[in-house]
Amino acid sequence: MPLRDAIGARRSVRAFSPRRFRLDDAADLQLLSDLLWTAWGFITPKRRSAPSSHNRQETALYVLLPEGAFRYDAAENRLLQVTDTDLRAASGAQDYVGTAAAEIAFVADTALVTGKSPRGLVETIYVDTGFISQNIYLFCASEGLATVVRAMVPKESLAPSLGLAPTQEITLVQTVGWKAEE
């Protein structure tokens, strides 16, 4: 789909089909892989698909699926399982959370953002998250997937479930899946 059409098709959707990414299906795995690469993959060894302030690359993506939670290893373009617990429903209070195929948690390592005031740190990690989120929106529009980004996230309870370090902060979570039949 041409970029102009993807921009026109971009929407926030809050009603999702129960369809899942089947990890044993090559087509679903490729779709999920393409989604994650578009979001925050490596174009060259030092350049990613979205910008980050001073190329700090402080953001990590955690993919919450029925089979568990996974950290996206962009360098190898693979998922590394951090738990076998389905944390999708634990990533928010909205009624559709946990019903979609995946929840993608954006996690910023604040230790990588140096030389900023406290406000500058917050601005940096949220702007960088926004760049990645927009890539997901455009990918979903181009591939017929549905998505919505969310700030209402129980960060304090989700972070330990993902095994995050004290310097790692969940910024937002983006729900991804297929739109519910109307």
Secondary structure as a PSIPRED ss2 file (coil, helix, strand):
# PSIPRED VFORMAT (PSIPRED V4.0)

   1 M C   1.000  0.000  0.000
   2 P C   1.000  0.000  0.000
   3 L H   0.000  1.000  0.000
   4 R H   0.000  1.000  0.000
   5 D H   0.000  1.000  0.000
   6 A H   0.000  1.000  0.000
   7 I H   0.000  1.000  0.000
   8 G H   0.000  1.000  0.000
   9 A H   0.000  1.000  0.000
  10 R C   1.000  0.000  0.000
  11 R C   1.000  0.000  0.000
  12 S C   1.000  0.000  0.000
  13 V C   1.000  0.000  0.000
  14 R C   1.000  0.000  0.000
  15 A C   1.000  0.000  0.000
  16 F E   0.000  0.000  1.000
  17 S C   1.000  0.000  0.000
  18 P C   1.000  0.000  0.000
  19 R C   1.000  0.000  0.000
  20 R C   1.000  0.000  0.000
  21 F C   1.000  0.000  0.000
  22 R C   1.000  0.000  0.000
  23 L C   1.000  0.000  0.000
  24 D C   1.000  0.000  0.000
  25 D C   1.000  0.000  0.000
  26 A H   0.000  1.000  0.000
  27 A H   0.000  1.000  0.000
  28 D H   0.000  1.000  0.000
  29 L H   0.000  1.000  0.000
  30 Q H   0.000  1.000  0.000
  31 L H   0.000  1.000  0.000
  32 L H   0.000  1.000  0.000
  33 S H   0.000  1.000  0.000
  34 D H   0.000  1.000  0.000
  35 L H   0.000  1.000  0.000
  36 L H   0.000  1.000  0.000
  37 W H   0.000  1.000  0.000
  38 T H   0.000  1.000  0.000
  39 A H   0.000  1.000  0.000
  40 W H   0.000  1.000  0.000
  41 G C   1.000  0.000  0.000
  42 F E   0.000  0.000  1.000
  43 I C   1.000  0.000  0.000
  44 T C   1.000  0.000  0.000
  45 P C   1.000  0.000  0.000
  46 K C   1.000  0.000  0.000
  47 R C   1.000  0.000  0.000
  48 R E   0.000  0.000  1.000
  49 S C   1.000  0.000  0.000
  50 A C   1.000  0.000  0.000
  51 P C   1.000  0.000  0.000
  52 S C   1.000  0.000  0.000
  53 S H   0.000  1.000  0.000
  54 H H   0.000  1.000  0.000
  55 N H   0.000  1.000  0.000
  56 R C   1.000  0.000  0.000
  57 Q C   1.000  0.000  0.000
  58 E C   1.000  0.000  0.000
  59 T E   0.000  0.000  1.000
  60 A E   0.000  0.000  1.000
  61 L E   0.000  0.000  1.000
  62 Y E   0.000  0.000  1.000
  63 V E   0.000  0.000  1.000
  64 L E   0.000  0.000  1.000
  65 L E   0.000  0.000  1.000
  66 P C   1.000  0.000  0.000
  67 E C   1.000  0.000  0.000
  68 G E   0.000  0.000  1.000
  69 A E   0.000  0.000  1.000
  70 F E   0.000  0.000  1.000
  71 R E   0.000  0.000  1.000
  72 Y E   0.000  0.000  1.000
  73 D E   0.000  0.000  1.000
  74 A C   1.000  0.000  0.000
  75 A C   1.000  0.000  0.000
  76 E C   1.000  0.000  0.000
  77 N C   1.000  0.000  0.000
  78 R E   0.000  0.000  1.000
  79 L E   0.000  0.000  1.000
  80 L E   0.000  0.000  1.000
  81 Q E   0.000  0.000  1.000
  82 V E   0.000  0.000  1.000
  83 T E   0.000  0.000  1.000
  84 D C   1.000  0.000  0.000
  85 T C   1.000  0.000  0.000
  86 D C   1.000  0.000  0.000
  87 L C   1.000  0.000  0.000
  88 R C   1.000  0.000  0.000
  89 A H   0.000  1.000  0.000
  90 A H   0.000  1.000  0.000
  91 S H   0.000  1.000  0.000
  92 G C   1.000  0.000  0.000
  93 A C   1.000  0.000  0.000
  94 Q C   1.000  0.000  0.000
  95 D C   1.000  0.000  0.000
  96 Y C   1.000  0.000  0.000
  97 V C   1.000  0.000  0.000
  98 G C   1.000  0.000  0.000
  99 T C   1.000  0.000  0.000
 100 A C   1.000  0.000  0.000
 101 A C   1.000  0.000  0.000
 102 A E   0.000  0.000  1.000
 103 E E   0.000  0.000  1.000
 104 I E   0.000  0.000  1.000
 105 A E   0.000  0.000  1.000
 106 F E   0.000  0.000  1.000
 107 V E   0.000  0.000  1.000
 108 A E   0.000  0.000  1.000
 109 D E   0.000  0.000  1.000
 110 T H   0.000  1.000  0.000
 111 A H   0.000  1.000  0.000
 112 L H   0.000  1.000  0.000
 113 V C   1.000  0.000  0.000
 114 T C   1.000  0.000  0.000
 115 G C   1.000  0.000  0.000
 116 K C   1.000  0.000  0.000
 117 S C   1.000  0.000  0.000
 118 P H   0.000  1.000  0.000
 119 R H   0.000  1.000  0.000
 120 G H   0.000  1.000  0.000
 121 L H   0.000  1.000  0.000
 122 V H   0.000  1.000  0.000
 123 E H   0.000  1.000  0.000
 124 T H   0.000  1.000  0.000
 125 I H   0.000  1.000  0.000
 126 Y H   0.000  1.000  0.000
 127 V H   0.000  1.000  0.000
 128 D H   0.000  1.000  0.000
 129 T H   0.000  1.000  0.000
 130 G H   0.000  1.000  0.000
 131 F H   0.000  1.000  0.000
 132 I H   0.000  1.000  0.000
 133 S H   0.000  1.000  0.000
 134 Q H   0.000  1.000  0.000
 135 N H   0.000  1.000  0.000
 136 I H   0.000  1.000  0.000
 137 Y H   0.000  1.000  0.000
 138 L H   0.000  1.000  0.000
 139 F H   0.000  1.000  0.000
 140 C H   0.000  1.000  0.000
 141 A H   0.000  1.000  0.000
 142 S H   0.000  1.000  0.000
 143 E H   0.000  1.000  0.000
 144 G C   1.000  0.000  0.000
 145 L C   1.000  0.000  0.000
 146 A E   0.000  0.000  1.000
 147 T E   0.000  0.000  1.000
 148 V E   0.000  0.000  1.000
 149 V E   0.000  0.000  1.000
 150 R E   0.000  0.000  1.000
 151 A C   1.000  0.000  0.000
 152 M C   1.000  0.000  0.000
 153 V C   1.000  0.000  0.000
 154 P C   1.000  0.000  0.000
 155 K H   0.000  1.000  0.000
 156 E H   0.000  1.000  0.000
 157 S H   0.000  1.000  0.000
 158 L H   0.000  1.000  0.000
 159 A H   0.000  1.000  0.000
 160 P H   0.000  1.000  0.000
 161 S H   0.000  1.000  0.000
 162 L C   1.000  0.000  0.000
 163 G C   1.000  0.000  0.000
 164 L C   1.000  0.000  0.000
 165 A C   1.000  0.000  0.000
 166 P C   1.000  0.000  0.000
 167 T C   1.000  0.000  0.000
 168 Q E   0.000  0.000  1.000
 169 E E   0.000  0.000  1.000
 170 I E   0.000  0.000  1.000
 171 T E   0.000  0.000  1.000
 172 L E   0.000  0.000  1.000
 173 V E   0.000  0.000  1.000
 174 Q E   0.000  0.000  1.000
 175 T E   0.000  0.000  1.000
 176 V E   0.000  0.000  1.000
 177 G E   0.000  0.000  1.000
 178 W C   1.000  0.000  0.000
 179 K E   0.000  0.000  1.000
 180 A C   1.000  0.000  0.000
 181 E C   1.000  0.000  0.000
 182 E C   1.000  0.000  0.000
